[in-house]
């Protein structure tokens, strides 16, 4: 039993070592054949008699990721070019079994999802137009928080906290951006726990969750969605707020699953904060296809039911398309902008 990282440290000692059984958890981390950890896992698979890959997301962006995982187990199943979706489904059936959470946990609470479409405030609008003019995709995504307390999304988030307090509920607030989380943590009226970010050690994350679990209604735990969206059980919260749409729909699903799990006693409410006439609309339009890929291609296995065609929108291509569409909408007569959209890492 080891981690992907430690496997690299002990790799030389495993030379010639053969296994009877090999279980690869979170197998989506080895979907890239060019990565060293994928190659190490592949080498162990090749000399192991019984292999099981476990993952909730065999496909996040494109069908080739799914094909890579199948290739570890039975590369012969996908020989002969690009099959149709129906043929792909039948081909992988011997090695693919999926059970969705609703199939095995019938006691899961009800899920209520609300898309909160909000009008940008004048200050938000100014920040957004500036970001579009600069071709800055990341700034466009968080412009609805740029004006602080006068921002439309932050005002709605405060209202949701007040509603949660009145109903004795606690909230999880997720964003991709650390500066957004900092604004949220300062603005919320009730007790705030976190933020949980990638720099917070695992033990400290659990301490924050434990403290939050003992809090009263109206308390909020704020977390960077990449750090807080996996590996934590936070069923003390029954309201989940997503501050902006994510590039991968699976990222949102995993974040919601932190609260909607066995042990949750209340209906889970999910609020997606979305700005009208903005990058949020463009992302929802484009990314709806990604959700369809997963639902149609991977959510069910042939062992259970069905699934058809897939396509991909890369993050870089998505940024380029969204920025181009927003430039055309806001500046139809043209504006001096960078040739490529700026996509700096989240601060």
C-alpha positions as CSV (number, residue, x, y, z in Angstrom):
1,X,0.0,0.0,0.0
2,X,1.5,3.3,-1.1
3,X,0.9,6.6,-2.8
4,X,1.7,7.6,-6.4
5,X,4.5,9.9,-5.2
6,X,6.1,7.2,-2.9
7,X,6.0,4.7,-5.7
8,X,8.5,6.8,-7.6
9,X,10.9,6.9,-4.6
10,X,10.9,3.1,-4.2
11,X,10.7,2.3,-7.9
12,X,14.2,0.9,-8.3
13,X,13.6,-1.5,-5.4
14,X,10.6,-3.0,-7.2
15,X,12.7,-4.1,-10.2
16,X,11.6,-7.6,-11.1
17,X,9.0,-7.6,-8.3
18,X,5.8,-9.4,-9.3
19,X,2.4,-9.0,-7.7
20,X,-0.6,-11.3,-7.4
21,X,-3.0,-8.4,-7.1
22,X,-2.9,-4.7,-7.8
23,X,-5.5,-2.1,-6.9
24,X,-5.2,1.4,-8.3
25,X,-7.4,3.9,-6.4
26,X,-8.2,7.3,-7.9
27,X,-7.1,5.8,-11.2
28,X,-8.0,9.0,-13.2
29,X,-4.6,10.3,-12.0
30,X,-2.9,7.8,-14.4
31,X,-5.0,8.6,-17.5
32,X,-2.1,10.4,-19.2
33,X,0.2,7.8,-20.8
34,X,3.1,10.3,-21.0
35,X,3.2,10.9,-17.2
36,X,5.9,9.0,-15.2
37,X,3.4,7.8,-12.6
38,X,1.2,6.4,-15.4
39,X,4.2,4.6,-16.9
40,X,5.1,3.1,-13.5
41,X,1.6,1.9,-12.9
42,X,1.5,0.4,-16.4
43,X,4.8,-1.5,-15.8
44,X,3.3,-3.0,-12.5
45,X,0.1,-3.8,-14.3
46,X,2.0,-5.7,-17.0
47,X,3.5,-8.1,-14.4
48,X,0.4,-8.5,-12.2
49,X,-2.1,-11.3,-12.5
50,X,-5.2,-9.5,-11.1
51,X,-5.7,-5.7,-11.5
52,X,-8.6,-3.4,-10.5
53,X,-8.8,0.3,-11.3
54,X,-11.1,2.4,-9.1
55,X,-12.3,5.9,-10.1
56,X,-15.4,7.9,-10.0
57,X,-14.4,9.9,-13.1
58,X,-13.0,7.7,-15.8
59,X,-13.7,10.5,-18.2
60,X,-13.3,14.2,-17.4
61,X,-12.6,15.9,-20.8
62,X,-12.3,13.4,-23.7
63,X,-13.0,9.8,-24.5
64,X,-9.2,9.1,-24.9
65,X,-8.9,9.3,-21.1
66,X,-11.3,6.5,-20.7
67,X,-9.5,4.6,-23.5
68,X,-6.2,5.0,-21.6
69,X,-7.6,3.4,-18.5
70,X,-9.1,0.5,-20.5
71,X,-5.7,0.0,-22.1
72,X,-4.1,-0.9,-18.8
73,X,-6.5,-3.9,-18.5
74,X,-7.4,-5.1,-22.0
75,X,-5.6,-3.1,-24.7
76,X,-7.0,-5.5,-27.3
77,X,-10.6,-4.3,-26.6
78,X,-10.1,-1.0,-28.4
79,X,-8.0,-2.0,-31.4
80,X,-9.1,-1.0,-34.8
81,X,-9.5,2.8,-35.0
82,X,-12.2,5.0,-33.5
83,X,-15.4,3.0,-32.7
84,X,-18.8,4.6,-32.5
85,X,-20.1,5.3,-29.0
86,X,-22.3,2.2,-29.1
87,X,-19.4,0.1,-30.3
88,X,-17.1,1.6,-27.6
89,X,-19.7,0.8,-24.9
90,X,-19.9,-2.8,-26.0
91,X,-16.1,-3.1,-26.3
92,X,-15.3,-2.0,-22.8
93,X,-18.2,-3.9,-21.2
94,X,-15.9,-6.9,-20.1
95,X,-13.8,-4.5,-17.9
96,X,-16.1,-1.7,-17.0
97,X,-18.6,-1.7,-14.2
98,X,-20.0,1.5,-12.8
99,X,-22.4,1.9,-9.9
100,X,-23.5,5.5,-9.3
101,X,-23.9,6.7,-5.7
102,X,-27.7,6.6,-6.0
103,X,-27.5,2.9,-7.0
104,X,-25.9,1.8,-3.7
105,X,-27.0,4.5,-1.2
106,X,-30.7,4.6,-1.4
107,X,-30.8,6.7,1.8
108,X,-29.0,9.6,0.2
109,X,-30.8,12.9,0.8
110,X,-32.7,14.8,-1.9
111,X,-30.6,17.2,-4.0
112,X,-32.0,20.6,-5.0
113,X,-29.9,22.6,-7.5
114,X,-30.6,26.3,-8.2
115,X,-28.8,28.4,-10.8
116,X,-28.8,31.9,-9.4
117,X,-28.6,34.2,-12.4
118,X,-27.5,37.7,-11.2
119,X,-27.2,41.0,-12.9
120,X,-23.7,42.6,-12.6
121,X,-23.5,45.7,-10.5
122,X,-22.1,48.9,-12.2
123,X,-18.8,48.3,-10.5
124,X,-18.8,44.6,-11.5
125,X,-19.6,45.7,-15.1
126,X,-16.7,48.1,-15.2
127,X,-14.3,45.4,-13.9
128,X,-15.7,42.9,-16.4
129,X,-15.3,45.2,-19.4
130,X,-11.7,45.9,-18.4
131,X,-11.0,42.2,-18.1
132,X,-12.5,41.5,-21.5
133,X,-10.6,44.4,-23.1
134,X,-7.4,42.9,-21.7
135,X,-8.3,39.4,-22.8
136,X,-7.8,38.2,-19.2
137,X,-9.9,35.1,-18.9
138,X,-9.3,34.5,-15.2
139,X,-10.1,38.1,-14.4
140,X,-13.3,37.8,-16.4
141,X,-14.3,34.7,-14.3
142,X,-14.0,36.6,-11.0
143,X,-15.0,40.1,-12.0
144,X,-18.4,39.6,-10.3
145,X,-16.5,39.8,-7.0
146,X,-14.0,42.5,-7.9
147,X,-16.0,45.4,-6.3
148,X,-16.2,43.7,-2.9
149,X,-19.3,44.5,-0.9
150,X,-21.1,46.1,-3.8
151,X,-20.6,43.0,-6.0
152,X,-23.8,41.2,-7.0
153,X,-22.5,37.7,-6.2
154,X,-21.2,38.7,-2.8
155,X,-24.5,40.4,-1.9
156,X,-26.4,37.2,-2.9
157,X,-24.0,35.0,-0.9
158,X,-24.6,37.1,2.2
159,X,-28.4,36.7,1.7
160,X,-27.9,32.9,1.4
161,X,-26.0,32.9,4.7
162,X,-28.8,34.8,6.5
163,X,-31.4,32.4,5.0
164,X,-29.3,29.4,6.2
165,X,-29.0,30.9,9.7
166,X,-32.8,31.3,9.9
167,X,-33.2,27.6,8.9
168,X,-30.4,26.3,11.2
169,X,-28.3,25.2,8.2
170,X,-24.5,25.5,7.6
171,X,-22.9,26.3,4.3
172,X,-20.0,25.2,2.1
173,X,-18.7,27.9,-0.2
174,X,-16.4,26.9,-3.0
175,X,-14.4,29.0,-5.5
176,X,-11.4,28.3,-7.8
177,X,-9.8,31.6,-6.7
178,X,-8.1,32.3,-3.4
179,X,-8.7,36.1,-3.6
180,X,-12.4,35.4,-4.0
181,X,-12.3,33.2,-0.9
182,X,-10.5,35.9,1.0
183,X,-13.3,38.4,0.1
184,X,-16.0,35.9,1.0
185,X,-14.4,35.1,4.4
186,X,-14.2,38.9,5.3
187,X,-17.8,39.7,4.1
188,X,-19.9,36.8,5.5
189,X,-21.9,37.8,8.6
190,X,-21.8,34.4,10.5
191,X,-18.8,32.4,11.8
192,X,-16.4,31.5,8.9
193,X,-14.1,28.5,8.9
194,X,-11.1,28.2,6.6
195,X,-10.3,29.0,3.9
196,X,-9.1,25.5,3.0
197,X,-6.6,25.8,0.2
198,X,-3.9,23.6,-1.4
199,X,-1.4,25.0,1.1
200,X,-3.3,23.8,4.2
201,X,-1.9,20.5,5.5
202,X,-4.3,17.5,5.7
203,X,-4.4,17.4,9.5
204,X,-5.2,21.2,9.6
205,X,-8.0,20.7,7.0
206,X,-9.6,18.0,9.2
207,X,-9.3,20.2,12.3
208,X,-11.2,23.0,10.4
209,X,-13.9,20.6,9.3
210,X,-14.2,19.3,12.9
211,X,-14.6,22.8,14.3
212,X,-17.1,23.7,11.5
213,X,-19.1,20.5,12.3
214,X,-19.7,21.8,15.9
215,X,-20.9,25.3,14.7
216,X,-24.4,26.7,14.8
217,X,-26.6,27.5,11.8
218,X,-25.3,30.2,9.5
219,X,-21.7,29.1,9.8
220,X,-19.8,28.8,6.6
221,X,-16.7,26.8,5.6
222,X,-14.9,28.3,2.6
223,X,-12.6,26.2,0.4
224,X,-10.7,26.3,-2.8
225,X,-12.6,23.8,-4.9
226,X,-9.6,21.8,-5.9
227,X,-8.5,21.3,-2.3
228,X,-11.9,21.0,-0.5
229,X,-13.7,19.2,-3.3
230,X,-12.2,15.8,-2.6
231,X,-11.1,13.7,0.4
232,X,-13.3,15.4,3.0
233,X,-16.6,14.4,4.6
234,X,-18.6,17.6,5.4
235,X,-22.1,16.3,5.9
236,X,-22.5,18.9,8.7
237,X,-23.3,21.3,5.8
238,X,-26.5,21.1,3.8
239,X,-26.1,24.2,1.6
240,X,-23.4,24.3,-1.1
241,X,-22.5,27.5,-2.9
242,X,-20.4,27.5,-6.1
243,X,-19.0,31.0,-6.7
244,X,-18.4,30.5,-10.4
245,X,-18.8,27.7,-13.0
246,X,-15.8,25.4,-13.2
247,X,-13.9,24.3,-16.3
248,X,-14.7,20.6,-15.5
249,X,-18.2,19.7,-14.5
250,X,-16.8,16.7,-12.5
251,X,-15.1,19.3,-10.2
252,X,-18.5,20.6,-9.2
253,X,-20.0,17.2,-8.7
254,X,-17.1,16.1,-6.4
255,X,-17.5,19.3,-4.4
256,X,-21.3,18.8,-3.9
257,X,-20.6,15.2,-2.9
258,X,-18.7,16.5,0.2
259,X,-22.1,17.3,1.7
260,X,-24.4,14.9,-0.1
261,X,-23.2,11.6,1.4
262,X,-24.2,8.9,3.8
263,X,-24.9,10.5,7.2
264,X,-26.5,13.7,5.7
265,X,-29.9,14.1,7.3
266,X,-31.2,17.1,5.4
267,X,-32.0,18.0,1.8
268,X,-28.8,19.3,0.1
269,X,-29.3,22.7,-1.6
270,X,-26.8,23.7,-4.3
271,X,-26.6,27.3,-5.4
272,X,-24.6,28.2,-8.5
273,X,-23.8,31.9,-8.6
274,X,-23.9,33.0,-12.2
275,X,-23.6,36.4,-13.8
276,X,-25.9,37.4,-16.6
277,X,-24.3,38.6,-19.9
278,X,-20.8,37.4,-18.9
279,X,-18.3,34.7,-19.1
280,X,-20.5,32.5,-16.9
281,X,-23.1,32.3,-19.7
282,X,-20.5,31.4,-22.3
283,X,-19.0,28.7,-20.0
284,X,-22.3,27.2,-19.2
285,X,-23.2,27.0,-22.9
286,X,-19.9,25.4,-23.9
287,X,-19.5,23.1,-20.9
288,X,-22.9,21.7,-21.1
289,X,-21.4,19.4,-23.7
290,X,-18.8,18.1,-21.2
291,X,-21.5,17.1,-18.8
292,X,-23.3,15.3,-21.6
293,X,-20.0,13.4,-22.4
294,X,-19.8,12.0,-18.9
295,X,-23.5,11.3,-18.5
296,X,-23.8,9.6,-21.9
297,X,-20.4,8.0,-22.2
298,X,-19.4,7.0,-18.7
299,X,-22.2,7.3,-16.2
300,X,-23.5,3.9,-17.1
301,X,-21.7,0.9,-18.2
302,X,-23.0,-1.6,-20.8
303,X,-23.3,-4.0,-18.0
304,X,-26.2,-1.8,-16.8
305,X,-27.4,0.4,-19.6
306,X,-26.3,2.6,-22.5
307,X,-24.3,5.7,-23.9
308,X,-23.3,7.6,-27.2
309,X,-20.8,10.1,-28.9
310,X,-18.3,12.4,-27.2
311,X,-16.2,15.5,-28.0
312,X,-13.8,17.7,-26.0
313,X,-13.3,21.4,-25.2
314,X,-9.8,22.0,-23.8
315,X,-9.3,24.7,-21.2
316,X,-7.1,26.8,-23.5
317,X,-9.6,26.5,-26.3
318,X,-12.5,27.3,-24.0
319,X,-10.7,30.4,-22.8
320,X,-10.0,31.5,-26.4
321,X,-13.6,31.0,-27.5
322,X,-15.2,32.7,-24.5
323,X,-12.9,35.7,-24.7
324,X,-13.6,36.0,-28.4
325,X,-17.3,35.9,-27.9
326,X,-17.3,38.4,-25.1
327,X,-15.1,40.8,-27.1
328,X,-17.5,40.7,-30.0
329,X,-20.5,41.3,-27.8
330,X,-19.0,44.2,-25.8
331,X,-16.8,45.7,-28.4
332,X,-18.4,45.0,-31.8
333,X,-16.4,47.9,-33.4
334,X,-13.1,46.4,-32.2
335,X,-10.7,47.1,-29.4
336,X,-7.0,46.8,-29.0
337,X,-6.5,43.5,-27.1
338,X,-3.8,40.9,-26.7
339,X,-3.6,38.3,-29.4
340,X,-4.2,35.5,-26.9
341,X,-6.3,35.4,-23.7
342,X,-4.4,35.7,-20.5
343,X,-4.9,32.7,-18.2
344,X,-2.8,33.3,-15.1
345,X,-3.0,30.7,-12.3
346,X,-5.4,31.3,-9.5
347,X,-3.9,33.6,-6.9
